[in-house]
Amino acid sequence: MEIHKGLNGVVVSETKISAIVDNQLLFAGYNIDELIHKNVLFEEVIYLLWYLKAPNKEELTRFKQELYDQMPVSDTIITCLKIQTRENLHPMSVLRSTISLLGVFDPFAEETDQEAVYKQSLALQAKIPTIIAAYARLRRGLDPIPPKQDGTELAENFLYMLTGEEPDSMQIYGMNQALVLHADHDFNASTFTARVCSSTLSDVYSCITAAIGALKGPLHGGANEKVFDMLREIAEGNLSVEEYLDYKLDRKEKVMGFGHRVYKTEDPRKKHLKRLAQKLTAADDKQHWYFLSCQIEQYLKEKKGLIPNVDFYSATVYHCLGIDSDLFTLLFAMSRVSGWLGHVHEQKEEDCLIRPRSFYVGEKYSCYPTIEQANGGMEA
């Protein structure tokens, strides 16, 4: 039996949602470079991933309105968020539990017909930005700010709910592009988790809760948080990039934000995030974070041949948007839920339970020992 640890190189299914082809990332057949170049709205990308086609003006207008209608959250959810503001609780744990609670309070959460699943998907996609912004304010002792429902786009609406101030055009541009770049990425760990859950015909809330649990890990979505921890350690410790990284490498510690299971030459999302980081740091007089990131990228490329992944420059982008580093992964989830939901729907249509096998390498015994034998260490 051939074993592929971590399913490395294993193709487990077909999809029309996203793909990595010749080191390029495609969303429903469209190159991510094209979407970024044309500054496509995140709402358009959600529609694209769900319907596998670009929306026309009428379809986009209707879809955006459906999302806006679902953005407010109940007082009950706000109360639950207040309870979860204690300091030792990780923000991703808060998001995971709160999304699960949305399912508890949805009287139609167990319905699995197409219309019900669509409504559940809209609610999840629309409410996550509101939940994240509300939590970010509550833990600082501030009141949540309800979303605008006047047609304000998701990126702008989120920044407004987060700060209570009107974001400038550069901030809106950066937030929108970051959301687009993180929206989907083939069968990554969290997406595959969502599909495994969906293959059991479980409800949508359970699928997304499971995906959030997978994204939380520092080897997946949690890496962007660790990237900014690294930048801050170097800057605040007045360390040189060389001595900091040599120390990490000598101890065989992982440098977060580098390396990728699939990409070996360049992550196609990196160049866009690097450009965003440069623009945002220049606009906010925080160029030192950008220059420090460039030094790290250059040193690791020369020393180890390592390449930055999507997490590396996104850390600087999010910091420049005024977001606390321990909330970075929540923003990843706010974007990636669009892809998760598309994959949940596609997997349900495939109607195939995902159930891999394992190769047993443990001991084989002839008989089970009595308690006396086990206590005495006697062989069975």
DRENTOR-477965 format. One record per residue: residue in three letters; x, y, z of N, C-alpha, C, O in turn. Coordinates in steps of 0.05 Angstrom, whole numbers, plus 5000, padded with zeros to 4 digits. Atoms other than C-alpha are relative to their C-alpha. Example, Ala and Ser with C-alpha at 12.3 -4.5 7.8 and 13.67 -1.06 7.14 Angstrom:
// DRENTOR-477965
ALA501849765000524649105156501850245000503950245013;SER498449764999527349795143498550225014499550445018;
END
This chain:
// DRENTOR-477965
MET501749765000500050005000501850255000503450285018;GLU498549755001502950674979498850215018496450265017;ILE501049804980502351205034500950284992503250334986;HIS499549725007501851945019499450175025497250245030;LYS500349854975503052315085498850274994499750424976;GLY501349745005498452915089498650014974497950234964;LEU501250015026495252685024501650164979500550264959;ASN498349855018501153014989500049894972500649664968;GLY500150085028500252994914497649834992497449744969;VAL502350175006493752604919497750174990497050375002;VAL502449865011487952834875497649845010497249615002;VAL502250154988481652644913497250054987495449904991;SER502549945012476152964872500350204977502550294972;GLU500149795021474153444816498650255011496950225029;THR501449764992472054164825500150214977501850204960;LYS500249795019469954754783500450275014500250485001;ILE500049754984470955274838502750144998502750384990;SER497449885002478455404840502149794994501749564998;ALA497950195007484955094816502650144998502850384993;ILE497249915004492455164815501049874975501449634975;VAL499250105026494655084743502550154991502550394987;ASP497549885009501855204720500850245018501650455009;ASN499249804980503255594784498350254999499150465010;GLN501949785001497256044771497549925015496749685014;LEU502450054985491056094815497650104984497450334976;LEU502449945015484356074779497549985018497349795034;PHE502650014988477456234807497949964979497550134962;ALA502050075021472155884765501050064972499550164955;GLY498749965027476955934706501350264996502750304976;TYR498849745003479056654716502550035017502649965040;ASN497549964986486256814734499850215021498650425016;ILE500249814978486957154801501450274992500650485002;ASP498749765009491657654767498150194986498250434989;GLU502049845015485957884722498050135019497350365016;LEU501949904981481157964780501250235016499950435022;ILE498649794985486258384819500550244983500150474991;HIS499449785019488258794758497550174995497750424993;LYS502449855006480958984746498650095026496450205025;ASN501149924974479759104821497149915003495350065011;VAL502750124998473758634821499250015029500849965047;LEU501049994972469358714883500049725012499649524998;PHE500150254985469558174936497249874996497049624994;GLU502750115004461958094927499849864973498549664971;GLU500050135026463157924854501449735002500649544989;VAL498650254997468157394874498449795015498449555008;ILE501850194986463257084924498049884979497649644978;TYR501950095021458157044867501349814981500249604974;LEU498550175019463356754820500649725012500249524998;LEU499450264987465356204870497549835005497649595005;TRP502550154995458056024884498649924975497549704973;TYR501650055025455156064814501849924976500749854955;LEU498050085021461555924773499750174975500250084953;LYS500249825023460156524728500150295011499350345034;ALA499949724992461357274731497250124999495750074980;PRO502749894999455057654751499750244981501650394976;ASN500549765015451858164705499150225020498950165044;LYS500649784982449758844734497649945017497649995041;GLU502550054986442758624753500449785021499549805044;GLU499550224982445157974785501750095024501250015047;LEU498349914979450558324825498550195019498850175043;THR501649824984445758864849498249855019498049915043;ARG501850174983440858344874501549855021500649835044;PHE498450164982446257914905501150175023501050095046;LYS499049824979449358504942497850085020498350095044;GLN502249924982442558704970499349775018498749815042;GLU500650234983441357994995502149975022501449905044;LEU497950014980448058015031499650225021499850175045;TYR500449784982446758705061497749955019497850025043;ASP502450054984439958485086500749805023499349815044;GLN499350204980443357915125502250095019502949945037;MET497749924984449058315156499550055029501249985046;PRO500449954971445858525222499949745016499049535006;VAL500250234982446458045281498250075023497950315030;SER501949954978441657965339501450095026503950065029;ASP499049934974442558235409501049765015502949785031;THR499150254987443357515432502849944992504449865009;ILE497350065009449557425389501950205012504250135020;ILE498349804988452358085415500649935029502849965039;THR499650084972451257845487501949765002503649765020;CYS498250235000454757185471502950094994504849985005;LEU497349905006460657575442501150145025503550115031;LYS499149874976461057995506501149795020503149845033;ILE499250214981461557355547502849894992504349805009;GLN497550125009467457135504502450194998504350134984;THR497949815003471757745512502249975021503950145023;ARG497950044981476057465568502749974986502849874964;GLU497449975013483457545554501249744989502649754969;ASN498550245008485756825549498649834979499449614973;LEU501550155021480756615495500950104973500850344967;HIS499049935026483556605425497750104982495649984983;PRO502149905017479557025375498849804981496449814975;MET501150205018478956435328498149815014496349705002;SER501850174984475756035384497350155003495250025003;VAL502449844998470756605392498449984974496049944974;LEU501350025026469156595317498849724996496549704988;ARG500950285003468555835317497449965016495549845006;SER502350044983463655835376497650174991495350084993;THR502149825008459656425350498649914975496249934972;ILE501250115024458656115282498249765006496149724994;SER501650234991456255485316497350105012495249985008;LEU502449894987451355915356498050114979495650104984;LEU501849915021448556215292498249774991495849814986;GLY501650235007446355515275498049935021495849845015;VAL501850064978443255425343497650184999495350095005;PHE502249805000439056055336498550014973496550154971;ASP501450015026437055915263497949785001498749545002;PRO502150204998430355555266499949814976498749604977;PHE500050175024431655275196502749884995503249784972;ALA497250095004438855055207500149714992502149634978;GLU499950295007437154315199498849944973498949714963;GLU501250055026433554405133502249994979504050154979;THR497850055019437654165074499150044971500649984953;ASP500849955027433554365013501650234989502850385004;GLN498349805014436854824962499550285010501450435014;GLU500749734991433155454984501050055028502150275034;ALA499149974972434655345058503150035002504150195016;VAL497149995000442055215045501050264989503050374999;TYR499249745011442455845003499750225021501450395024;LYS500549804979439456265059502049985022503050185033;GLN498050044979444155955110502750114990504250235006;SER497449915011450056105064500150305000502250425007;LEU500149705000447956835055500450115029502050305033;ALA499849904973447256915130502849975011503850155024;LEU497250054991454156615144501950204987503550335001;GLN498249825014457657025091499750295009501650435013;ALA500649724993454257675111500650075029501450295035;LYS499849944972454557615186502849985011503450105032;ILE497350034989461857415195501450275002502750325023;PRO498749734996464458135181498950155024500350285038;THR501349864977459358405231500949895026501450045045;ILE499150134976461357895283502850075007503450135031;ILE497249944995468758025276500450295009501850345028;ALA499849724992468058775279498850055027500050205043;ALA501349974973463358735339501849895022502250025043;TYR498250124980468158275377502450185004503350225027;ALA497749834998474058725361499550255017501250335032;ARG500749774984470459315392499349935028500150075047;LEU500950084973467358955451502349945018502350025042;ARG497850084983473958695476501750255008503450235026;ARG498649754993476559415477498150185016498850425022;GLY501949854984470459645517498350194984497150374996;LEU501649825017467059975458497449864991497349614990;ASP502550115010459959885433500349924971501650054955;PRO500050085029458959505367498650214983496850354992;ILE501349815020457159915306498649834979499849664966;PRO501550165019451659635263500950064971501850284966;PRO499149965028453059545188498250204986495850234992;LYS501649835017450860055138498449824981499449614972;GLN501650155019445259805094499050184977496850164968;ASP500649815022445560345041501549934974501950104957;GLY498550085024449359934989503050025003504549984984;THR497149994995456160035021501249734996500249535006;GLU498750265006460859494996501249875025501850015044;LEU499250164977463158945043502650105012502850135037;ALA497449924990470359175049499850265015500950295037;GLU500449744987468359895066498349975025498950095045;ASN501850044978462759665111501449885024501049965047;PHE498650134978467359225152501850205014501950215038;LEU498249814988472559775163498450215016499450315036;TYR501749814986466960255183499049885026499250015047;MET501050134976464059755233502349965020501849965044;LEU497650054983471159635260500850265015501550255039;THR498949754989473060365272497950215006498450395023;GLY501949794997466760775269500650254983499150454985;GLU499349785017470161225219499949924970500049684964;GLU500150065028469561285144502949944990504650114991;PRO497450065010475560925113500650154974498850224960;ASP499349865024479461265058500149804976499949564980;SER500150175025479761004986502249795000501849574990;MET497850195000486560674996499449775019500149545013;GLN500750214981484160295057497949814989498149564991;ILE502250165012477860055021501249824978500649594976;TYR498750145022482059854960501749765012501549545002;GLY498450214989486959465004498449785013499049545009;MET501750204987481559115044498649834980498549584983;ASN501450155020477658914982501949804986501249574982;GLN498150175014483858634947500949775018501349545008;ALA499250214981486058245009497849795002498449555003;LEU502350194999479057935013499949834975499449594976;VAL500150155025479257734940502349794999501849574991;LEU497750185002486257424945499849765019500949555013;HIS500350224981484256995005497549834996497049655011;ALA502750115002477456774979500049704996498249565008;ASP500050295003479256064957502749914990504350084980;HIS497350095007485255624943500049704998501249565014;ASP499950295005484054924916499149855025497449955040;PHE500850174978483354364968501950045024503249855033;ASN498449954977487154705025498849865025496649755023;ALA500950154976486454415096497250075009495649895015;SER502649934990480454815118497849944980495649864987;THR501950065021476854745051499449705000497149614997;PHE500450295000477953995052498549915025496849735024;THR501650064976475353975124497150064995495449895003;ALA502849935006469054325101498749794982496449724985;ARG501150195019468253835044499649725014497649595008;VAL500350254985469353225090497450015016495849835015;CYS502549964984463853495136497650004982495549874988;SER502249995019459353645077499449724988497049664982;SER500450265012460352945049498449815018497249625008;THR501750164981456852665111497150094999495449985012;LEU502649875002450853095092499250155025496950195032;SER500549834977451653505155499150284991499250354968;ASP501049745006448754205159502250204994504550155001;VAL498149805009452154825132501550125023503950175022;TYR498749884977453555125200502249825011504349915019;SER498050194990457254495222502449994981504749984990;CYS497850015019461354495158501950245003504350225003;ILE498449764998463655215167501450015028503650115030;THR498750024973464955115242502549824999504549895010;ALA497750195002469454525225502350134984504650114991;ALA497949875016473154935172501450215016503950245013;ILE498749794983474455505221501949865020504149975024;GLY498250144982477454995269502649924986504749944998;ALA497650075015482254765215501750254993504150244994;LEU498649765008483955475194501650125024503650265020;LYS498849884976485755665266503049925003504550075014;GLY497350114995492155245265502250174988501950284966;PRO497849835010498855615257501349904975502850054962;LEU499050105025500755165199498150064976498749994953;HIS501949935021494755425161499450305003501250464999;GLY500749714998491056085172501350155022501850395019;GLY498849874978494256235238502850104995504050245012;ALA497349925006500956355204500350304998502450415006;ASN499749715004499557085188500450155027501850345028;GLU499749884973498857245262502949965010504150155021;LYS497350064992505656915275502050174984504250234994;VAL498349845016508757305218500450285013502750375015;PHE499749734988507257975251501449995027502850175035;ASP498550044975509757705317503050014995504650125009;MET497250005008516357575282501050284993503250365002;LEU499249735008516658275251500350185025502250335027;ARG499849844975515258585319502349925017503750105029;GLU497750094984520458165354502650114989504350205005;ILE497549895012525858385305500150305004502250405012;ALA500049714998523759115306500350105029502050275035;GLU499949914972522659185381502549915015503350035034;GLY497650104988528758775398502550124989504850044996;ASN497749885014533259195353501949794990504449824992;LEU498450225010535658545322500450044970498850164956;SER499650015029538658465253498449764989498149565003;VAL501450215013534758035205501749745000500749525005;GLU498250235002540757585197500349855026500049605027;GLU499750144974541857435271497449875009497549665021;TYR502650114991534457325284499449744985498749544997;LEU500750245016533456845226502049785003501349545003;ASP498050214995540056485237499449855026499849615027;TYR500750134975537956355308497749814996497849585006;LYS502350175006531256075284500849754984500149534991;LEU499250225017534455655230501849805014501649565010;ASP498250184985539955385275498549825019499449595024;ARG501650164981534655145324497949844985496249714998;LYS501950145017530654855265497150075007495349915005;GLU502749904995524755285283498850094973500250194956;LYS501349925025519655425228499650304999498850435019;VAL500449725005519556125200497350034986496949954963;MET502749985010512156285190499850194976501250394975;GLY500449835024509856565123501749924977501850054956;PHE498250095021514856175082499549704994498949545012;GLY500350275009514355535041497149944994495250065005;HIS502750075008508355215009500049714990501849624976;ARG500250275009505954504996499949974970500949784959;VAL500450025029504154644924501950184984503250094966;TYR498349825015507955264901502949965007503749945030;LYS497150044995515455164892501750234990504050254998;THR498449775010517555794854498950265011500450435020;GLU501249764989512556334875497049965005495749834988;ASP502949994994505756394908498950234983499750464988;PRO500949785018501856794855498550225015498250445004;ARG501349794984498257184910502050195013501350415020;LYS497949854985504757424941500550274988500750475002;LYS499349755013506357954889497950225004498650455007;HIS502149804996499658284898500050105029499550345033;LEU500049924972500058294974502550165006502450355022;LYS497649844996507158554971499650284989500450475002;ARG500649745011504859124926498150155019498550395023;LEU501849874981499159264974501450105025501050325035;ALA498549934976503859265033501750254995501950425013;GLN498449775007508359764998498250254999499050465010;LYS501749775002502560234982498850085027498850325033;LEU501349934974499260195050502050115020501350295035;THR498049904981505660285090500950284992501450455009;ALA499249735009507460895047497950205007498550435014;ALA502249824994500561195057499750065029498750275037;ASP500449974971500861095132502650055015502850035039;ASP497449954988508261255144501049775017502049815039;LYS499150244986509760545165501849834982501849594983;GLN498350145020514860375110501949805013502849615000;HIS498050184987519460045162499149715000500749534999;TRP501050285000514859435164500449884973501149644970;TYR499650115027515159365089502949944994503649734984;PHE497150055005522759445085501049765016502749615006;LEU499250234984523658955142499149744987500649544987;SER501050245013519258445106501649934975502249704970;CYS498350055024523258535042502749885007503749704993;GLN497450114991529758405080499749715007501549545001;ILE500450284992526957765110499649834975500749614973;GLU500450155025524457535041502649954986503249724978;GLN497550025014531157665009502049815014503249645001;TYR498150164985535257335064499349704998501049534994;LEU500850285000531156695066500149884972500549644969;LYS499750105028531156644990502949924994503449724982;GLU497150055005538756694988501149775017502749615008;LYS498950194980540056265050498849724997500249524998;LYS501350265000534855715043498349954975497249734972;GLY501650045024531355814976497050005007495449894991;LEU502850004992524755935014498550234987499650444982;ILE501749795012519056324982497850085019496749915034;PRO502349914983513756755018497449884989497149854965;ASN502650085008506756495018498050225005498850455012;VAL502049794998500156865023500050145027499150375030;ASP500149894973500956975098502150225005501650395022;PHE497749834992507557355096499350304997499450455017;TYR500549715004505658035066497250085009496750315014;SER502749934990498357985087500150105029498450265037;ALA499749914972500758095159500450305000499250445016;THR499549725001503358785141497650154989497050374998;VAL502449885011497158945099497950045022496850255025;TYR502149994979492458785157500850205022499250345033;HIS499049814980496859175206499550294992498650455008;CYS500449725011496459795162497050074999496450314997;LEU502949955000488859725161499050045029496650065033;GLY500849954972488859815237498949765014497449795033;ILE501150244988487459095255502149875018504449845011;ASP498250134981490458755316500949734989499449594975;SER498850235013495058185298498649745007498549554991;ASP501350254992491157655337497249984986495849784990;LEU502550015015485157825292500549934970498649904955;PHE499350045029488857695226498649754989497549764967;THR501250255011486356985219497050024998495849884981;LEU502949955003479157215230499450134973497450064961;LEU500449885026479957645168500349794977498949804957;PHE499650225019482557035131497349844998496449784975;ALA502550144999476156675152497750164987496050044973;MET502049835011471857265132499949994970497850014957;SER499750035029474457185061499549714992497949664974;ARG500050285009475356435056497349865003496849664991;VAL502650134997468256275079498550004973496949834968;SER501250005027466256465008500749754984499049634972;GLY499150255013470355894981498949755014498049565001;TRP501050224985468355425036497149934992496449704988;LEU502950045006460955525021499749894972498049724967;GLY500250115027462055404947500749715000499449554986;HIS499250284999465654754963498049825015497649595007;VAL502150154985460354535013497749934981496849704981;HIS502250055019455054614958500949794979499449614973;GLU499050185021459354254906500249725011499649524997;GLN499750274989460853674953497349875005497149625001;LYS502650124996453553574970498949894973497649684973;GLU500950095027452053524895501549744992500449584977;GLU498450245007457653004888498949755013499149535003;ASP501350224986454052574939501849755004501149534997;CYS498150224995460152164959501450045027502750245031;LEU498749974974462452045030503049984998504149794986;ILE497050015000469852205039500949835023500449895047;ARG499250194979472751615077502649864991502549644980;PRO497450135008480251475066500749775019499349725039;ARG499050224984483950875094502750075013504050275005;SER497449974988490050825138501549734999500249524995;PHE498450254999495750315142500949965029502350125040;TYR499550054972496249995211502949915004503849734990;VAL497250074995503349965239500449935030502649915039;GLY499850074972501749795312500449705004500749554985;GLU499650284993502649135349497549844994495349944992;LYS502350195003498248515338500349795022502349665024;TYR499950184977496548095399498149764995496149784980;SER501650245004493647395402497549995019495449895011;CYS502350004982489147505463500250245019502450355023;TYR500249774982486948045511500749925028499849715038;PRO499250094973490248025581497950055021496250225018;THR501749954977486547955646501150245015503450335010;ILE499049784984487048535695502549935016504350095019;GLU497750094985491848125737502549994983504750074992;GLN497750015018496348005678501050284992503450324991;ALA499249735007496248735658501450145023503450285019;ASN498849884976497848955729502849895005504650045014;GLY497450124995503648475733501950024977504249924978;GLY498249975023506448655665500549744985502449714970;MET499750265013505447935642499150014971497250164965;GLU500850015027504947785569497549844996497049645010;ALA502550145005498247575542500549764983498649614976;
END
